Amino acid sequence: MRAIDALGLLCAVAAALMLTVAVLVVSFMVVHRSLGASAFWEIELAVYLMVGAIFLASPYTLRTKGHVNVDLLDILLGGRAKRAVAYGTAAVGCAVCLYLAWHGWKLFHEAWVTGETSESMWKPVRWPLYLAMPVGLALTALQYAAEVWKIGARGQR
């Protein structure tokens, strides 16, 4: 449990750094273009960083209950029913994350093998962008498993 939580925190820190760099890149772009200069790489780099940050922050967001959560059933139900709903939603969330991670892995692998690049003038490789999806979602599935374990541990007390 501690290792999963630590990994999620590490990913959240990486995501925060990525967002910070994206903000700096966009700020540079605004200043650079306002001075009449032009560059072609800033927007795409900022997009890559933001997409990566979203997926890498997902496990930490789940752990801290930052995802959108409808807690009406949680409030109305008690005991076993509440725990059953928690298990069910965690199982569905984990399954969705694993499914999307698998398809993200296929996207990453194809981009890696073919050397796929962006269609922009900068032409960065696409595999880092695609890799964020399976890594982030696999770690989120792992965090869902940890959440299920926590539910079980609370139920045994």
N, C-alpha and C positions, 0 to 999 in steps of 0.2 A: 504494500500500500504506500509506504513512504517513497519507494523508488518511482512508482507511477506518479505520485503527487509532485515529486522533485522534477521528473521529466516534463510534466505539464507546466511547471513553473519555469523551467529552462526554456521551453518553447514560447511561453508568454513573454519572457524577457527578449528572446530573439525577435518575436513579432513586434514588440515595442520599439526595438532598435530599427527594424525594417520600416516601420511607420515613420519614425523620426527621420531616417534617411530620405524617405519619400517626400516628406514635408520640406526638407532642405532642398531636394532636387526641384520640386515645384516652385519654391521660393526663388531659387536660382533662375529658373526658367522665366518667371515673371520679371525679375530685375534685368536679366540678360536681354529679353525681348523688348522691354521698355527702353533700353538704351539703343535699340535699333539693330541689335545683332540677332542671329538666328542659329538655332541648333536643332538637331533632329532626333536626339536620343532620349530627351528628358521624359516625355510623356510615357513612352513605352517602359522605361526603367521604373518610373513611379507606379505604373500599373502592375508590373511584375512583383514589385515589392509589396504592394497592397494586397494582391491576391495571395501571395505567400503568407503575409501576416494574418490574413483572415483564417486560413486553414491551420496555421501553427498555433493560433490563439484559441482554437476551438476546444481542446481538452481542458485548458485552464478555465475557460468560460463555463464549461459544463460543471466542473468541480465547484466553482464559486456560485453556481446557480444563476449565471448571467444570461443564459439562453431564454428565449421567450417561453414563458411557463404559464399555463392555465391551471391555477391551483384550486378551482372551485370544488372538484371532487376530493382533493386533499383536505379541504376544510370540512366538507360535509361527511366524509367517511371516517371511520375510526378502526383501529386494530387491524384485523386480518384483511378486510376489504381495502383499506388504505395501503397496506403492504403489497397486496395483489396488484393493485393499480400501478404502484411504483415499480414492481417487477416487470409488469407488462410493458409499461412505457420505456423502461430501460432496455428490455429485449428488442422492442421495435426500433428504438434509436440505434442500438448496437448493430442490428441487422442492416438498417439503412446505411450506416457508416461503412460497414464491411462491403456492402454491394457497391457503393460509390467509390470506395478505395480500390476495389478490384478493377472497375472500369477506368479509374484514374491511372492505375498502374499500366493498363493496356495503352492508354494515350501516351503516357510517359515512355513506355518501351518502344512504341512505334516511332515517336519523335527522336528517341535516342538512336535507334537503328538506322533510320533514314536521314538523320542529320537535319531534320526539319528546322527551317528558320522562319522568322517573321517576314511578312511581305513589305515591311517598312524599308526606308532607306538605310537604317542602321543594321537590319537583318540579324538580330540576336538569335541564338538557338532557342527553341521552344521547350526543350526538355526540363529546364529548371522550373518554368512556370507550371508544367504538368506534374512535376514531381511533388509539388506542395500539396496537391490534392490527396494522393494515396498516403503520404506520410502523415499529414494532419488528420485525415479521417481514420486511419488505422490507430493512431494514438487516441483519438476520441472514442473509438470502439473499446480500446483498452481502459479508458477512463470510465466508460459505461459499465464495464465488468467490475471495476473497483467500486462504483456506486452500488451495484447489486450486492457486492460483498458487504458494504457498509450497511445496507438495508437489513441484510441477514444478521449482521453483528448486533444491530440495534434491537432486532426482534428477539434475540436470545437473552437480552438483559432482563 
